[in-house]
Amino acid sequence: GTAMGVSASVVYAVITMLYIEDGPVSWAMDMGYIMVGDYCRLIDDVALGWRGPRSKLLEFADKVNAVHNDIKLVWSFDKLRREKGNLSDRDWEEIKQSDTVFMDLCVKIAVVEEEIKTKFELYRKPNSSYCYLPPTSFHPRSVQKAWIRAEFERIERNCSTVEAAERHVEFFKEIL
């Protein structure tokens, strides 16, 4: 490990993730369970589209987590798997209906009139303290304006519906 904030820590994280994912991802691609574009990673956050049977997804998760003794990925089905051991068809349906979070994006998938609808929304971590620059700081006025504008642009970019964007704008105004 390395200290947070050290410029080399990101490089170490990327190298470590390449080491961890190389074998399992190659196996899954060779088997046709993952296609190019189904696996997305930014440093140590992973989004995965799976095209194989559930049993092979569980096997893949186990392969990834067996590579390194101290580093384990957290999977969206881990909590249910720990609680129940074997997952039923109903459990898998619940997992498929749940929201997926990747970085600051929440992806919601729903079936509406036999059509799959995907909605995106801004994701905010529950434990965020929202420590923004106070107006009394000595940062240039342009910086004060820029981060506020950037937050509104992030809301607009990451919300696929007007209602979701309006909800996040109101929340942002409240915490300012």
N, C-alpha and C positions, 0 to 999 in steps of 0.2 A: 504494500500500500504506500501511498504518498499523501502528503498534506493537501487539503482543499485549497485552491487558489494558486498553487504552484503551476506554472505554465506547462511543465512536463507531465503533470498528472493526467491531462486529457490524452496525451500521446500514450502514456502507460495504459490507460483505460481502453483505448482503441486497440492497441496491440494485444492486450489480454482478451478482449472480446473476440478478436480475430482467431486467437488460439482456441478459445472455447467453442466458437460456432463452426469452425472449419469442418471437422469431421461429421457432426450431426446434420448440418445443412447440406453438405455434399451427399450424404446418404439419402436425405429426404428428396433432394432434387433428382438423384439417380432413380429413385423409386417412383417419381412423378407426383409426389405429395406436395411439393413446392415448385412453382414455376418462377422464372425470372420476373421480378416485380412483386412477388408475394411476400418477400422478406425484406423488411426495412429496418435499419438500425441507425440511430444517431447516438454516438458514443456508447452509452450502456442502456438505452431505451429501445425496445424492439417491438415492432408490429408485424404480425404474421397472418397470412391468409393460408388456410390449410385445405388441401384437396383430397385428402385420404380418409380412411376410416378412423373413428375415434380411438380405437385401440392403438393405432400407429401414432396418433398424436401424443398419447400418453407415453408411448415408447420413446418418441422423439424428445419429449420434455425430460424424461429420465436420462436419455443419452446426453443431453446438453448439461444437465446438472451433475452428471457423473465425471465430467472432464476435470474439474478442479475441486479439491476438498473444501476450500473456504469460500468459493463464489457460487451462488445458486441464483438462478433467475426465478422471479415470482410470476406464476402463471395465473390467468384470470380464473381458472378452475381449481386452484390450489386449496382454497378455503373449504369448498365442498368436498374435495377429495380427502382432506385431512379429517373432516367430520364424519364422512360416510364410508370411506374406503373405496368401494365400487360405486361408480356413478350410474344412475338409472337413465332411461330415455327421457324421463321428465326432468331430471337434473340437467341433462344436456340441452333440453329445450329452454330451461331457465337461463342457462349460460348464454345461449344464442340470443335470447331476448334482452339480455342485460347490456348496458352501455359499455363501450370500450373506450378507454382513455389512452391516448398516446401524446406525450409531451403536454401541451396546453390545449389539446383538442379532445372533445368528447364526441364519439361517433355513436349515433343511435340508428339502429336498423329495425324497421317494422314492416310487416306485410299488410298492405292496405288493398282490399279488393283483388287479392291474388297477385298483386304487384309489389315487388320489394322496393321500399322507399328508404333512402339513406339521408339522415339529417346530421348536420355538424353544428357544434356549439362550443363556445369557449369553456375550457375547464379551469377551475380555480381550486387549488389544493385547500382542503378543509383547515389545515393548520397554518395557513399563510397569515402573517401579521400585517400585511399591506403597509410596509414602512416606506412611504414615498418621501421625496425631498420636500421639506417644509418651505413655504414661500419666503421664510426669513433666512434661508441659507444663502451663502455667498456665491452660488452658481450663477452664471450669466442668465439673464432673462430669457435668452433664446433656448437655453437648456430646459428651463422651467416649462416653456411652451411646448417644446419638442416632445418631452416624455408624455405629456398629457395627450397631444395629438397622436402620438404613436399608439397609446392605449386605445383610443377611439378607432384607429385604423385596424388594430388587432381584433377588436370586437367585430368590426364590419367584415373583415377577412374570414374570421373563424366561425361566424354564425350564418347558417344557410337559410334561416327564416327571419323575417322582420321582427316577429314577436320575441324570439330569443335575443336578438341584438338589442331591442328596446329594454328587455329585462336586465341585460348586462350593463347597458349605459346607465340605467337608473341606479344599479348597485354601485357602479363606479362613482357616480355623483355623490352618493351617500357616504362613501368611505374617503372621499377627498377631504 
